[in-house]
Amino acid sequence: HKLHSEPVNARTVLLKELSSLSGGYNIPVDDSIFPAYAQNVNYLDVGVRSKVTEFDMVAVRKGDVLYLSCVNRSLTDELSVVFNLTGAVSEGIDGYTYTSDRPFARSLWDNVVQTKMKKADITGDTEVSLPPLSYTILELQLKNY
């Protein structure tokens, strides 16, 4: 018996992760330095967009934790992101990366698109590698902030 109109999909998994950002304080992220491309397809709910960044991040602070929600939209390139915390010290960073072998496929009841989750590839508490077409959620424990 199916209680929902569509099968489990990546959107459901990621929305669960994004719920951890609820109730926090949004911290502005300057995306002007990221490479961008034009989205020429006119999606009805979005429209045509002239400047879509290959990397997107939302930063949210909740108490002594800084959550970083990162999306690599590049079809081919892994991105290496280095974090520079101004006015704060990180006591550690943890996170998970989500990818799919079929990122453009629609999940169907008889052919569900699976999402793979693995520990984020973090180097020295400041650098994170983001695979192509991936979503990564990071959690930084802060001190003296």
N, C-alpha and C positions, 0 to 999 in steps of 0.2 A: 504494500500500500504506500503510495507516494504522497507525502504531506506537503510537498512544495512543487511549484510549477516548473522548476528546472533542476537538473542534477547538480550535485556538488561541483563547484568550479573554483578556479583560482581566486576569483573575486571574493568568494565567501571566506576563504582562508585568510586573505589579506585584510579583509574588514575586521576579522577577529584581532589581528595584530594591531591594526590602527586604533582599535578601541582602547589600547593602553595609553594613547595620547589624550584621551578624554579628561577634562578637568585641569589640564595644565595651562601654562602660559606660553603662547606662541612667541618664538624669537625670530626676528627678521633674518632672512637669508638673501644675500645679494647674488642673483643669478646672471648678472650682466656679463660675467667673465666666461660663462659656459658657451660652448659651440651651439649653434642653433640651425634649424632647418625650417622650410615652409611645408605646412600640411595643406596640400591642395585639394584634398577630398572634402566635400561639404557634408559633414555628418550633421544630421538634422538637429541633434541636441547640443552640438558644439559649434558648428559652422566652420568656415575656412580660417585657419590660424597662420599668420605670417612668420611668427617667431616662436618656435617650439624648441626648448633647450633639450639637448641629448641627456642631460643630467638634471634631475629634479630632487630637491630636498625640502623637508619640513622639519623644523627644530622646535621641540616643545620641552619646557622645563616643568618638572613636578617635584617640588622639594629639592632634595640633593641629587636628583637624577635628571640627566638630559637625554631625551629620546631623539634620535635622528632617523627619519624615514627617508630612504634614498631609492631613487628609481634610475636605472640606466636604460634609456630608450634606444641606444645604438643597436643596430641589427648585427654588427660585426665586431665592434671594439670593446675590449675590457677597459674599464676606467679605473684609475688609481687615484683615490681621493685622500688628501692629507688634511687633517683637522688642526686648526690653530685656535685654541681657546683663549680669548682675551679676557683677562681678569679672573680666570678660574683655573683650577688644577684638577686633572682627572686622576682618580684613584684606580681606575681600571675601566675597560671597555669590553662589552660582550654583545653578541648579536647573531642574527640568522639571516641567511640569504635564500630566497625562493626563486626557482627557475622552472621551466617546463620544456620538454622535448618538442611540444607542439604549441608554441605560444599564440599562434593565430587561429587555432582550431576552436570550434564551438563545442562545448561539452554537451553530450547527449546522454540519455539514460543508458543506452546500450554501447556507448563509446565515450566514457568519461575521460576528460583531459586531466592527467595527474600533475600535481605540483610537487617538485622535489625541494626539500628543505635541508640545508646543511649549516654548520657553524660558519659564521662570516670569516673571511680570510683577512685577519688583522695582524699588522706588523708593528710592534713596538708601541702599542696604544695610541698611535696617531695616524696610521695609514691603513686604508681599507681598499681591497680590490673588489670591484663590482663586475661580474660577468655581463656579457651582452644580454639585453632584454631580461633584466632581473630586478627584483625588489629586495632591499636589505633594510632591516630594522635594527638599529644599534641602541645600546643603553650604556651611557657613561655615568659612572658614580663620581660625583663632584665633591671636593672639599674646599673650604674657605671661599665659598661663593655666596 
